[in-house]
């Protein structure tokens, strides 16, 4: 989706943001967006890590059961 915007689209978005929020609020808004993205990436990474860890545990249990048989 974002790959289709291009330079003119980004310029338009920046100009609209400047008009709506004003130059004094843009750094604060940018920080908030950055923190939100960082938290989202961190949560996604933790979720995948937890899921992979559970899959490994189940795989070990299944391997033990297969060896018993």
C-alpha positions as CSV (number, residue, x, y, z in Angstrom):
1,X,0.0,0.0,0.0
2,X,2.7,2.5,1.0
3,X,4.9,1.6,-2.0
4,X,2.3,3.1,-4.3
5,X,2.3,6.6,-2.7
6,X,5.5,8.0,-4.2
7,X,7.2,11.3,-3.6
8,X,4.3,13.6,-4.6
9,X,1.9,11.7,-2.3
10,X,4.3,11.9,0.6
11,X,4.7,15.7,0.0
12,X,0.9,16.1,0.0
13,X,0.6,14.1,3.2
14,X,3.4,16.2,4.8
15,X,1.7,19.5,3.7
16,X,-1.7,18.3,5.0
17,X,-0.2,17.3,8.3
18,X,1.5,20.7,8.6
19,X,-1.8,22.4,8.0
20,X,-3.8,20.2,10.3
21,X,-1.4,19.9,13.3
22,X,0.9,22.9,12.8
23,X,4.7,23.0,12.9
24,X,4.9,22.9,16.7
25,X,2.9,19.6,17.0
26,X,4.6,17.7,14.2
27,X,7.7,16.5,16.3
28,X,5.4,15.4,19.1
29,X,3.2,13.5,16.6
30,X,6.2,11.9,14.9
31,X,7.5,10.7,18.3
32,X,4.2,9.3,19.2
33,X,3.9,7.4,15.9
34,X,7.5,6.1,16.3
35,X,6.8,4.8,19.8
36,X,3.6,3.2,18.7
37,X,5.4,1.4,15.8
38,X,8.2,0.3,18.1
39,X,5.7,-1.1,20.6
40,X,3.8,-2.9,17.8
41,X,7.0,-4.5,16.5
42,X,8.1,-5.5,20.0
43,X,4.7,-7.1,20.7
44,X,4.7,-8.9,17.3
45,X,8.2,-10.2,18.0
46,X,7.2,-11.4,21.5
47,X,4.2,-13.1,20.1
48,X,6.2,-15.0,17.4
49,X,8.8,-15.9,20.0
50,X,6.3,-17.3,22.4
51,X,4.5,-19.2,19.6
52,X,7.8,-20.8,18.4
53,X,8.8,-21.7,22.0
54,X,5.5,-23.5,22.5
55,X,5.9,-25.3,19.2
56,X,9.3,-26.5,20.2
57,X,8.0,-27.7,23.6
58,X,5.2,-29.6,22.0
59,X,7.6,-31.1,19.4
60,X,9.9,-32.3,22.2
61,X,6.9,-33.9,24.0
62,X,5.8,-35.6,20.8
63,X,9.3,-36.9,20.1
64,X,9.4,-38.4,23.6
65,X,6.1,-40.1,23.1
66,X,7.2,-41.5,19.8
67,X,10.4,-42.8,21.3
68,X,8.3,-44.6,24.0
69,X,6.2,-46.3,21.4
